[in-house]
Amino acid sequence: MRSTPIYEVHAIKYAHLPRKAWEVQITPDPHDADFPMDYFVWVAIPLDESGKRAIGGKPVVIDSPPRSARSAAARLSATRPTS
């Protein structure tokens, strides 16, 4: 039995916000290039001793967006419909 748990980790893209460099940078590039922002959450799924997904193992969200990002989510375009 191993003492350290093993996880399968996924980065899940939930939104994309097209922007220009001047909107994001303190000292923007004078070329005013595109500077899109993608938003992700990380999910860790526990694995059993054989390296397969553990039955009954609960996925863990590692990095959830701050409250201000959630309230701004209405302005973001979803990357995949959430039927």
Backbone as XML, in Angstrom:
<?xml version="1.0"?>
<chain id="A" units="angstrom">
  <residue number="1" name="MET">
    <atom name="N" x="0.846" y="-1.183" z="0.000"/>
    <atom name="CA" x="0.000" y="0.000" z="0.000"/>
    <atom name="C" x="0.887" y="1.240" z="0.000"/>
  </residue>
  <residue number="2" name="ARG">
    <atom name="N" x="0.631" y="2.141" z="-0.939"/>
    <atom name="CA" x="1.454" y="3.346" z="-1.000"/>
    <atom name="C" x="0.928" y="4.389" z="-0.004"/>
  </residue>
  <residue number="3" name="SER">
    <atom name="N" x="1.828" y="5.204" z="0.481"/>
    <atom name="CA" x="1.449" y="6.193" z="1.490"/>
    <atom name="C" x="0.980" y="7.511" z="0.864"/>
  </residue>
  <residue number="4" name="THR">
    <atom name="N" x="1.370" y="7.775" z="-0.364"/>
    <atom name="CA" x="0.985" y="9.015" z="-1.033"/>
    <atom name="C" x="-0.093" y="8.729" z="-2.073"/>
  </residue>
  <residue number="5" name="PRO">
    <atom name="N" x="-1.224" y="9.421" z="-1.989"/>
    <atom name="CA" x="-2.277" y="9.179" z="-2.975"/>
    <atom name="C" x="-1.846" y="9.642" z="-4.370"/>
  </residue>
  <residue number="6" name="ILE">
    <atom name="N" x="-2.357" y="8.975" z="-5.389"/>
    <atom name="CA" x="-2.068" y="9.318" z="-6.776"/>
    <atom name="C" x="-3.364" y="9.822" z="-7.417"/>
  </residue>
  <residue number="7" name="TYR">
    <atom name="N" x="-3.247" y="10.878" z="-8.215"/>
    <atom name="CA" x="-4.403" y="11.475" z="-8.868"/>
    <atom name="C" x="-4.179" y="11.621" z="-10.360"/>
  </residue>
  <residue number="8" name="GLU">
    <atom name="N" x="-5.252" y="11.565" z="-11.105"/>
    <atom name="CA" x="-5.267" y="11.918" z="-12.527"/>
    <atom name="C" x="-5.757" y="13.362" z="-12.544"/>
  </residue>
  <residue number="9" name="VAL">
    <atom name="N" x="-4.989" y="14.274" z="-13.144"/>
    <atom name="CA" x="-5.311" y="15.702" z="-13.072"/>
    <atom name="C" x="-5.695" y="16.219" z="-14.459"/>
  </residue>
  <residue number="10" name="HIS">
    <atom name="N" x="-6.768" y="16.985" z="-14.498"/>
    <atom name="CA" x="-7.270" y="17.556" z="-15.745"/>
    <atom name="C" x="-7.405" y="19.066" z="-15.608"/>
  </residue>
  <residue number="11" name="ALA">
    <atom name="N" x="-7.008" y="19.792" z="-16.650"/>
    <atom name="CA" x="-7.278" y="21.224" z="-16.748"/>
    <atom name="C" x="-8.513" y="21.363" z="-17.631"/>
  </residue>
  <residue number="12" name="ILE">
    <atom name="N" x="-9.549" y="21.994" z="-17.104"/>
    <atom name="CA" x="-10.803" y="22.127" z="-17.835"/>
    <atom name="C" x="-11.029" y="23.591" z="-18.184"/>
  </residue>
  <residue number="13" name="LYS">
    <atom name="N" x="-11.026" y="23.863" z="-19.468"/>
    <atom name="CA" x="-11.248" y="25.224" z="-19.945"/>
    <atom name="C" x="-12.749" y="25.487" z="-19.940"/>
  </residue>
  <residue number="14" name="TYR">
    <atom name="N" x="-13.160" y="26.537" z="-19.227"/>
    <atom name="CA" x="-14.585" y="26.824" z="-19.161"/>
    <atom name="C" x="-14.978" y="28.122" z="-19.839"/>
  </residue>
  <residue number="15" name="ALA">
    <atom name="N" x="-14.007" y="28.947" z="-20.232"/>
    <atom name="CA" x="-14.375" y="30.200" z="-20.898"/>
    <atom name="C" x="-13.178" y="30.787" z="-21.647"/>
  </residue>
  <residue number="16" name="HIS">
    <atom name="N" x="-13.478" y="31.681" z="-22.567"/>
    <atom name="CA" x="-12.475" y="32.396" z="-23.365"/>
    <atom name="C" x="-12.938" y="33.841" z="-23.485"/>
  </residue>
  <residue number="17" name="LEU">
    <atom name="N" x="-12.031" y="34.765" z="-23.242"/>
    <atom name="CA" x="-12.364" y="36.182" z="-23.327"/>
    <atom name="C" x="-11.395" y="36.854" z="-24.297"/>
  </residue>
  <residue number="18" name="PRO">
    <atom name="N" x="-11.866" y="37.218" z="-25.504"/>
    <atom name="CA" x="-10.980" y="37.911" z="-26.439"/>
    <atom name="C" x="-10.705" y="39.339" z="-25.937"/>
  </residue>
  <residue number="19" name="ARG">
    <atom name="N" x="-9.424" y="39.715" z="-25.948"/>
    <atom name="CA" x="-9.044" y="41.044" z="-25.473"/>
    <atom name="C" x="-7.893" y="41.563" z="-26.317"/>
  </residue>
  <residue number="20" name="LYS">
    <atom name="N" x="-7.593" y="42.816" z="-26.142"/>
    <atom name="CA" x="-6.415" y="43.448" z="-26.738"/>
    <atom name="C" x="-5.370" y="43.644" z="-25.647"/>
  </residue>
  <residue number="21" name="ALA">
    <atom name="N" x="-4.114" y="43.754" z="-26.048"/>
    <atom name="CA" x="-3.015" y="43.867" z="-25.090"/>
    <atom name="C" x="-3.182" y="45.083" z="-24.175"/>
  </residue>
  <residue number="22" name="TRP">
    <atom name="N" x="-3.669" y="46.182" z="-24.697"/>
    <atom name="CA" x="-3.806" y="47.396" z="-23.885"/>
    <atom name="C" x="-4.818" y="47.218" z="-22.754"/>
  </residue>
  <residue number="23" name="GLU">
    <atom name="N" x="-5.717" y="46.264" z="-22.860"/>
    <atom name="CA" x="-6.711" y="46.024" z="-21.811"/>
    <atom name="C" x="-6.150" y="45.195" z="-20.660"/>
  </residue>
  <residue number="24" name="VAL">
    <atom name="N" x="-5.016" y="44.524" z="-20.872"/>
    <atom name="CA" x="-4.500" y="43.565" z="-19.897"/>
    <atom name="C" x="-3.193" y="44.024" z="-19.263"/>
  </residue>
  <residue number="25" name="GLN">
    <atom name="N" x="-2.316" y="44.622" z="-20.037"/>
    <atom name="CA" x="-0.967" y="44.930" z="-19.574"/>
    <atom name="C" x="-0.865" y="46.340" z="-19.000"/>
  </residue>
  <residue number="26" name="ILE">
    <atom name="N" x="0.018" y="46.486" z="-18.008"/>
    <atom name="CA" x="0.247" y="47.804" z="-17.412"/>
    <atom name="C" x="0.969" y="48.701" z="-18.404"/>
  </residue>
  <residue number="27" name="THR">
    <atom name="N" x="2.010" y="48.175" z="-19.040"/>
    <atom name="CA" x="2.705" y="48.915" z="-20.095"/>
    <atom name="C" x="2.536" y="48.110" z="-21.383"/>
  </residue>
  <residue number="28" name="PRO">
    <atom name="N" x="1.434" y="48.327" z="-22.087"/>
    <atom name="CA" x="1.106" y="47.486" z="-23.243"/>
    <atom name="C" x="2.047" y="47.678" z="-24.419"/>
  </residue>
  <residue number="29" name="ASP">
    <atom name="N" x="2.066" y="46.666" z="-25.239"/>
    <atom name="CA" x="2.816" y="46.693" z="-26.484"/>
    <atom name="C" x="2.147" y="47.697" z="-27.420"/>
  </residue>
  <residue number="30" name="PRO">
    <atom name="N" x="2.914" y="48.582" z="-28.030"/>
    <atom name="CA" x="2.309" y="49.592" z="-28.911"/>
    <atom name="C" x="1.652" y="49.005" z="-30.164"/>
  </residue>
  <residue number="31" name="HIS">
    <atom name="N" x="1.869" y="47.731" z="-30.444"/>
    <atom name="CA" x="1.282" y="47.126" z="-31.638"/>
    <atom name="C" x="-0.172" y="46.720" z="-31.437"/>
  </residue>
  <residue number="32" name="ASP">
    <atom name="N" x="-0.672" y="46.837" z="-30.221"/>
    <atom name="CA" x="-2.068" y="46.515" z="-29.889"/>
    <atom name="C" x="-2.474" y="45.143" z="-30.401"/>
  </residue>
  <residue number="33" name="ALA">
    <atom name="N" x="-1.683" y="44.150" z="-30.052"/>
    <atom name="CA" x="-1.940" y="42.776" z="-30.490"/>
    <atom name="C" x="-3.094" y="42.149" z="-29.714"/>
  </residue>
  <residue number="34" name="ASP">
    <atom name="N" x="-3.621" y="41.064" z="-30.264"/>
    <atom name="CA" x="-4.627" y="40.291" z="-29.549"/>
    <atom name="C" x="-3.979" y="39.670" z="-28.321"/>
  </residue>
  <residue number="35" name="PHE">
    <atom name="N" x="-4.708" y="39.624" z="-27.220"/>
    <atom name="CA" x="-4.213" y="39.072" z="-25.964"/>
    <atom name="C" x="-5.367" y="38.360" z="-25.271"/>
  </residue>
  <residue number="36" name="PRO">
    <atom name="N" x="-5.861" y="37.272" z="-25.888"/>
    <atom name="CA" x="-7.026" y="36.591" z="-25.317"/>
    <atom name="C" x="-6.705" y="35.927" z="-23.981"/>
  </residue>
  <residue number="37" name="MET">
    <atom name="N" x="-7.725" y="35.787" z="-23.152"/>
    <atom name="CA" x="-7.561" y="35.140" z="-21.855"/>
    <atom name="C" x="-8.459" y="33.913" z="-21.797"/>
  </residue>
  <residue number="38" name="ASP">
    <atom name="N" x="-7.875" y="32.792" z="-21.382"/>
    <atom name="CA" x="-8.629" y="31.562" z="-21.200"/>
    <atom name="C" x="-8.744" y="31.297" z="-19.709"/>
  </residue>
  <residue number="39" name="TYR">
    <atom name="N" x="-9.872" y="30.734" z="-19.311"/>
    <atom name="CA" x="-10.145" y="30.463" z="-17.903"/>
    <atom name="C" x="-10.270" y="28.960" z="-17.692"/>
  </residue>
  <residue number="40" name="PHE">
    <atom name="N" x="-9.567" y="28.451" z="-16.672"/>
    <atom name="CA" x="-9.509" y="27.018" z="-16.397"/>
    <atom name="C" x="-9.792" y="26.734" z="-14.930"/>
  </residue>
  <residue number="41" name="VAL">
    <atom name="N" x="-10.268" y="25.539" z="-14.663"/>
    <atom name="CA" x="-10.259" y="24.970" z="-13.316"/>
    <atom name="C" x="-9.521" y="23.646" z="-13.427"/>
  </residue>
  <residue number="42" name="TRP">
    <atom name="N" x="-8.907" y="23.208" z="-12.335"/>
    <atom name="CA" x="-8.189" y="21.942" z="-12.292"/>
    <atom name="C" x="-8.998" y="20.949" z="-11.481"/>
  </residue>
  <residue number="43" name="VAL">
    <atom name="N" x="-9.082" y="19.718" z="-11.969"/>
    <atom name="CA" x="-9.805" y="18.667" z="-11.266"/>
    <atom name="C" x="-8.873" y="17.469" z="-11.102"/>
  </residue>
  <residue number="44" name="ALA">
    <atom name="N" x="-8.786" y="16.971" z="-9.869"/>
    <atom name="CA" x="-7.971" y="15.790" z="-9.573"/>
    <atom name="C" x="-8.899" y="14.622" z="-9.266"/>
  </residue>
  <residue number="45" name="ILE">
    <atom name="N" x="-8.682" y="13.510" z="-9.959"/>
    <atom name="CA" x="-9.490" y="12.306" z="-9.769"/>
    <atom name="C" x="-8.599" y="11.260" z="-9.113"/>
  </residue>
  <residue number="46" name="PRO">
    <atom name="N" x="-8.999" y="10.751" z="-7.940"/>
    <atom name="CA" x="-8.151" y="9.773" z="-7.252"/>
    <atom name="C" x="-8.062" y="8.452" z="-8.007"/>
  </residue>
  <residue number="47" name="LEU">
    <atom name="N" x="-6.869" y="7.854" z="-7.971"/>
    <atom name="CA" x="-6.635" y="6.563" z="-8.608"/>
    <atom name="C" x="-6.425" y="5.501" z="-7.530"/>
  </residue>
  <residue number="48" name="ASP">
    <atom name="N" x="-6.777" y="4.258" z="-7.873"/>
    <atom name="CA" x="-6.572" y="3.164" z="-6.916"/>
    <atom name="C" x="-5.148" y="2.616" z="-7.044"/>
  </residue>
  <residue number="49" name="GLU">
    <atom name="N" x="-4.873" y="1.538" z="-6.356"/>
    <atom name="CA" x="-3.529" y="0.946" z="-6.332"/>
    <atom name="C" x="-3.025" y="0.528" z="-7.709"/>
  </residue>
  <residue number="50" name="SER">
    <atom name="N" x="-3.953" y="0.137" z="-8.605"/>
    <atom name="CA" x="-3.544" y="-0.312" z="-9.939"/>
    <atom name="C" x="-3.457" y="0.828" z="-10.945"/>
  </residue>
  <residue number="51" name="GLY">
    <atom name="N" x="-3.741" y="2.059" z="-10.516"/>
    <atom name="CA" x="-3.660" y="3.206" z="-11.416"/>
    <atom name="C" x="-4.946" y="3.503" z="-12.155"/>
  </residue>
  <residue number="52" name="LYS">
    <atom name="N" x="-6.032" y="2.817" z="-11.781"/>
    <atom name="CA" x="-7.335" y="3.086" z="-12.399"/>
    <atom name="C" x="-8.130" y="4.012" z="-11.494"/>
  </residue>
  <residue number="53" name="ARG">
    <atom name="N" x="-9.145" y="4.659" z="-12.064"/>
    <atom name="CA" x="-9.964" y="5.557" z="-11.260"/>
    <atom name="C" x="-10.607" y="4.798" z="-10.105"/>
  </residue>
  <residue number="54" name="ALA">
    <atom name="N" x="-10.465" y="5.346" z="-8.920"/>
    <atom name="CA" x="-10.967" y="4.694" z="-7.712"/>
    <atom name="C" x="-12.485" y="4.716" z="-7.690"/>
  </residue>
  <residue number="55" name="ILE">
    <atom name="N" x="-13.086" y="3.571" z="-7.424"/>
    <atom name="CA" x="-14.538" y="3.498" z="-7.312"/>
    <atom name="C" x="-14.941" y="4.229" z="-6.039"/>
  </residue>
  <residue number="56" name="GLY">
    <atom name="N" x="-15.859" y="5.148" z="-6.176"/>
    <atom name="CA" x="-16.294" y="5.938" z="-5.025"/>
    <atom name="C" x="-15.367" y="7.090" z="-4.698"/>
  </residue>
  <residue number="57" name="GLY">
    <atom name="N" x="-14.251" y="7.215" z="-5.437"/>
    <atom name="CA" x="-13.344" y="8.334" z="-5.215"/>
    <atom name="C" x="-13.981" y="9.628" z="-5.692"/>
  </residue>
  <residue number="58" name="LYS">
    <atom name="N" x="-13.882" y="10.653" z="-4.893"/>
    <atom name="CA" x="-14.514" y="11.928" z="-5.236"/>
    <atom name="C" x="-13.509" y="12.851" z="-5.909"/>
  </residue>
  <residue number="59" name="PRO">
    <atom name="N" x="-13.856" y="13.383" z="-7.089"/>
    <atom name="CA" x="-12.982" y="14.362" z="-7.739"/>
    <atom name="C" x="-12.832" y="15.602" z="-6.858"/>
  </residue>
  <residue number="60" name="VAL">
    <atom name="N" x="-11.676" y="16.234" z="-6.946"/>
    <atom name="CA" x="-11.382" y="17.415" z="-6.140"/>
    <atom name="C" x="-11.087" y="18.578" z="-7.079"/>
  </residue>
  <residue number="61" name="VAL">
    <atom name="N" x="-11.777" y="19.711" z="-6.896"/>
    <atom name="CA" x="-11.466" y="20.925" z="-7.651"/>
    <atom name="C" x="-10.307" y="21.600" z="-6.935"/>
  </residue>
  <residue number="62" name="ILE">
    <atom name="N" x="-9.207" y="21.791" z="-7.639"/>
    <atom name="CA" x="-8.001" y="22.341" z="-7.023"/>
    <atom name="C" x="-8.003" y="23.861" z="-7.040"/>
  </residue>
  <residue number="63" name="ASP">
    <atom name="N" x="-8.442" y="24.449" z="-8.124"/>
    <atom name="CA" x="-8.372" y="25.899" z="-8.268"/>
    <atom name="C" x="-9.705" y="26.400" z="-8.795"/>
  </residue>
  <residue number="64" name="SER">
    <atom name="N" x="-10.491" y="26.973" z="-7.939"/>
    <atom name="CA" x="-11.767" y="27.509" z="-8.394"/>
    <atom name="C" x="-11.600" y="29.004" z="-8.631"/>
  </residue>
  <residue number="65" name="PRO">
    <atom name="N" x="-12.383" y="29.563" z="-9.551"/>
    <atom name="CA" x="-12.230" y="30.991" z="-9.858"/>
    <atom name="C" x="-12.667" y="31.851" z="-8.677"/>
  </residue>
  <residue number="66" name="PRO">
    <atom name="N" x="-12.050" y="33.018" z="-8.513"/>
    <atom name="CA" x="-12.485" y="33.919" z="-7.450"/>
    <atom name="C" x="-13.901" y="34.415" z="-7.733"/>
  </residue>
  <residue number="67" name="ARG">
    <atom name="N" x="-14.567" y="34.877" z="-6.716"/>
    <atom name="CA" x="-15.952" y="35.316" z="-6.845"/>
    <atom name="C" x="-16.113" y="36.354" z="-7.951"/>
  </residue>
  <residue number="68" name="SER">
    <atom name="N" x="-15.167" y="37.288" z="-8.090"/>
    <atom name="CA" x="-15.289" y="38.316" z="-9.122"/>
    <atom name="C" x="-15.279" y="37.698" z="-10.516"/>
  </residue>
  <residue number="69" name="ALA">
    <atom name="N" x="-14.518" y="36.616" z="-10.714"/>
    <atom name="CA" x="-14.486" y="35.948" z="-12.017"/>
    <atom name="C" x="-15.816" y="35.258" z="-12.291"/>
  </residue>
  <residue number="70" name="ARG">
    <atom name="N" x="-16.438" y="34.683" z="-11.239"/>
    <atom name="CA" x="-17.730" y="34.025" z="-11.438"/>
    <atom name="C" x="-18.793" y="35.035" z="-11.825"/>
  </residue>
  <residue number="71" name="SER">
    <atom name="N" x="-18.767" y="36.224" z="-11.224"/>
    <atom name="CA" x="-19.773" y="37.221" z="-11.554"/>
    <atom name="C" x="-19.556" y="37.778" z="-12.953"/>
  </residue>
  <residue number="72" name="ALA">
    <atom name="N" x="-18.325" y="37.715" z="-13.438"/>
    <atom name="CA" x="-18.032" y="38.199" z="-14.783"/>
    <atom name="C" x="-18.266" y="37.127" z="-15.835"/>
  </residue>
  <residue number="73" name="ALA">
    <atom name="N" x="-18.600" y="35.916" z="-15.402"/>
    <atom name="CA" x="-18.748" y="34.792" z="-16.330"/>
    <atom name="C" x="-19.802" y="35.040" z="-17.394"/>
  </residue>
  <residue number="74" name="ALA">
    <atom name="N" x="-20.771" y="35.879" z="-17.121"/>
    <atom name="CA" x="-21.816" y="36.155" z="-18.109"/>
    <atom name="C" x="-21.245" y="36.816" z="-19.363"/>
  </residue>
  <residue number="75" name="ARG">
    <atom name="N" x="-20.123" y="37.516" z="-19.205"/>
    <atom name="CA" x="-19.499" y="38.174" z="-20.368"/>
    <atom name="C" x="-18.627" y="37.222" z="-21.169"/>
  </residue>
  <residue number="76" name="LEU">
    <atom name="N" x="-18.342" y="36.069" z="-20.642"/>
    <atom name="CA" x="-17.439" y="35.138" z="-21.291"/>
    <atom name="C" x="-18.206" y="34.197" z="-22.192"/>
  </residue>
  <residue number="77" name="SER">
    <atom name="N" x="-17.563" y="33.759" z="-23.253"/>
    <atom name="CA" x="-18.210" y="32.789" z="-24.135"/>
    <atom name="C" x="-17.838" y="31.391" z="-23.672"/>
  </residue>
  <residue number="78" name="ALA">
    <atom name="N" x="-18.819" y="30.561" z="-23.448"/>
    <atom name="CA" x="-18.571" y="29.190" z="-22.999"/>
    <atom name="C" x="-17.891" y="28.403" z="-24.104"/>
  </residue>
  <residue number="79" name="THR">
    <atom name="N" x="-16.975" y="27.533" z="-23.732"/>
    <atom name="CA" x="-16.262" y="26.737" z="-24.722"/>
    <atom name="C" x="-17.023" y="25.455" z="-25.063"/>
  </residue>
  <residue number="80" name="ARG">
    <atom name="N" x="-17.893" y="25.023" z="-24.190"/>
    <atom name="CA" x="-18.701" y="23.813" z="-24.435"/>
    <atom name="C" x="-20.028" y="24.003" z="-23.722"/>
  </residue>
  <residue number="81" name="PRO">
    <atom name="N" x="-21.145" y="23.762" z="-24.408"/>
    <atom name="CA" x="-22.438" y="23.914" z="-23.746"/>
    <atom name="C" x="-22.558" y="22.995" z="-22.533"/>
  </residue>
  <residue number="82" name="THR">
    <atom name="N" x="-23.227" y="23.481" z="-21.509"/>
    <atom name="CA" x="-23.427" y="22.680" z="-20.306"/>
    <atom name="C" x="-24.888" y="22.294" z="-20.184"/>
  </residue>
  <residue number="83" name="SER">
    <atom name="N" x="-25.381" y="21.586" z="-21.176"/>
    <atom name="CA" x="-26.808" y="21.207" z="-21.286"/>
    <atom name="C" x="-27.438" y="21.174" z="-19.977"/>
  </residue>
</chain>
